[in-house]
């Protein structure tokens, strides 16, 4: 099955974890998400959403304050 190249604003909001369509429009206005206008319709390239997520990915925990074993990628089993 082929992945869609372009998502509408509503689908983009869903793919970003259910944020509002207003948030998606703000991201587009700030240039953080690319947008393509086809006629009167504004769409967001799926690849642009993937890039945005990769660019803004944060670690799941606070690495600077983590125990030494976690910071160094060691065994992080609970004691």
Residue frames relative to the residue before (quaternion, step in Angstrom):
aa qw qx qy qz dx dy dz
X 1.0000 0.0000 0.0000 0.0000 0.00 0.00 0.00
X 0.3842 -0.7307 0.5198 0.2194 3.58 -0.86 0.95
X 0.4128 -0.6829 0.5460 0.2553 3.53 -1.07 0.81
X 0.5266 -0.6209 0.4715 0.3389 3.58 -1.05 0.73
X 0.4317 -0.6969 0.5123 0.2560 3.57 -1.03 0.80
X 0.7992 0.1730 -0.0614 0.5723 3.56 1.00 -0.87
X 0.1771 -0.7586 0.6186 0.1027 3.55 -1.12 0.78
X 0.4454 -0.6425 0.5351 0.3200 3.56 -1.09 0.60
X 0.7251 -0.4406 0.2949 0.4395 3.58 -1.28 0.22
X 0.6596 0.5221 -0.3110 0.4422 3.59 0.94 -0.88
X 0.6691 0.4818 -0.2983 0.4808 3.60 0.94 -0.87
X 0.6128 0.5389 -0.3466 0.4625 3.58 1.01 -0.73
X 0.6409 0.5203 -0.3187 0.4658 3.59 0.95 -0.87
X 0.6514 0.5068 -0.3128 0.4701 3.60 0.96 -0.85
X 0.6837 0.4977 -0.2886 0.4489 3.57 0.90 -0.93
X 0.6756 0.4579 -0.2856 0.5023 3.59 1.18 -0.49
X 0.6955 -0.5123 0.2659 0.4279 3.56 1.14 0.55
X 0.6650 -0.5346 0.3058 0.4226 3.55 1.15 0.47
X 0.2901 0.7392 -0.5505 0.2577 3.57 1.09 0.64
X 0.6072 -0.5621 0.4030 0.3911 3.58 -1.23 0.24
X 0.5984 -0.5484 0.4341 0.3908 3.54 -1.24 0.40
X 0.5851 0.5745 -0.3675 0.4387 3.59 1.13 -0.56
X 0.6234 0.5282 -0.3302 0.4725 3.58 1.05 -0.78
X 0.6397 0.5143 -0.3252 0.4696 3.60 0.95 -0.85
X 0.6593 0.5031 -0.3116 0.4639 3.59 0.89 -0.86
X 0.6361 0.5182 -0.3263 0.4694 3.60 1.02 -0.74
X 0.6409 0.5189 -0.3216 0.4653 3.58 0.98 -0.84
X 0.6380 0.5097 -0.3195 0.4808 3.57 1.05 -0.75
X 0.6708 0.5097 -0.3018 0.4462 3.60 0.87 -0.94
X 0.6927 0.4586 -0.2681 0.4879 3.60 1.08 -0.73
X 0.4998 -0.6734 0.4148 0.3530 3.58 1.28 -0.14
X 0.4606 0.6916 -0.4428 0.3369 3.59 1.23 0.27
X 0.7419 0.2101 -0.1467 0.6195 3.56 1.26 -0.47
X 0.4078 -0.6970 0.5234 0.2719 3.60 -0.93 0.80
X 0.0893 -0.7850 0.6106 0.0550 3.55 -1.18 0.53
X 0.1841 -0.7548 0.6233 0.0887 3.51 -1.22 0.69
X 0.2163 -0.7570 0.6022 0.1324 3.55 -0.92 0.89
X 0.0307 -0.7564 0.6531 -0.0181 3.54 -0.81 1.09
X 0.7864 -0.0701 -0.0131 0.6136 3.53 -0.16 1.29
X 0.7753 -0.2711 0.2283 0.5228 3.58 -0.70 -1.07
X 0.6036 0.5917 -0.3366 0.4151 3.56 1.29 -0.20
X 0.2364 -0.7443 0.6101 0.1339 3.56 -1.02 0.90
X 0.0132 -0.7941 0.6066 -0.0356 3.55 -0.84 1.04
X 0.3059 -0.7303 0.5850 0.1756 3.53 -1.26 0.49
X 0.4344 -0.6882 0.5058 0.2862 3.61 -0.82 0.92
X 0.5264 -0.6391 0.4599 0.3209 3.58 -0.90 0.93
X 0.6382 0.5326 -0.3292 0.4479 3.60 0.97 -0.81
X 0.6247 0.5412 -0.3321 0.4545 3.59 1.10 -0.68
X 0.6299 0.5115 -0.3280 0.4838 3.58 1.08 -0.69
X 0.6352 0.5204 -0.3270 0.4678 3.59 0.96 -0.83
X 0.6535 0.5072 -0.3063 0.4710 3.60 0.95 -0.86
X 0.6329 0.5340 -0.3245 0.4571 3.58 0.97 -0.88
X 0.6632 0.5021 -0.3051 0.4637 3.59 0.92 -0.90
X 0.6607 0.5039 -0.3093 0.4625 3.60 0.89 -0.90
X 0.6648 0.5207 -0.2904 0.4500 3.57 0.99 -0.88
X 0.7815 0.3412 -0.1565 0.4983 3.58 1.04 -0.76
X 0.3733 0.7407 -0.4862 0.2752 3.57 1.23 0.24
X 0.1576 -0.7736 0.6114 0.0545 3.55 -1.01 0.94
X 0.5626 -0.5764 0.4453 0.3911 3.60 -1.13 0.48
X 0.5620 -0.6324 0.4236 0.3238 3.58 -1.13 0.62
X 0.7783 0.1989 -0.1319 0.5808 3.58 1.19 -0.32
X 0.5888 -0.5790 0.4408 0.3517 3.55 -1.29 0.29
X 0.2812 -0.8261 0.4671 0.1428 3.59 0.16 1.31
X 0.6750 0.4983 -0.3393 0.4254 3.67 0.75 -0.82
X 0.7482 0.3789 -0.2204 0.4981 3.63 1.07 -0.57
X 0.4788 0.6868 -0.4262 0.3425 3.58 1.28 0.04
X 0.6436 -0.5009 0.4125 0.4058 3.54 -1.30 0.35
X 0.6620 -0.5377 0.3360 0.3997 3.63 -1.08 0.57
X 0.6499 0.5288 -0.3310 0.4342 3.64 0.92 -0.78
X 0.6462 0.5039 -0.3137 0.4797 3.58 1.08 -0.69
X 0.6513 0.5297 -0.3141 0.4434 3.59 0.93 -0.92
X 0.7518 0.3942 -0.2089 0.4855 3.56 0.96 -0.86
X 0.5359 -0.6517 0.3982 0.3600 3.57 1.24 0.14
X 0.3951 0.7360 -0.4611 0.2991 3.56 1.26 0.40
X 0.7468 -0.3454 0.2895 0.4890 3.52 -1.29 -0.39
X 0.0936 -0.8236 0.5586 0.0290 3.58 -0.54 1.11
X 0.2604 0.7536 -0.5552 0.2367 3.56 0.96 0.80
X 0.5360 -0.6267 0.4595 0.3299 3.56 -1.06 0.73
X 0.3404 -0.7313 0.5557 0.2013 3.57 -1.11 0.72
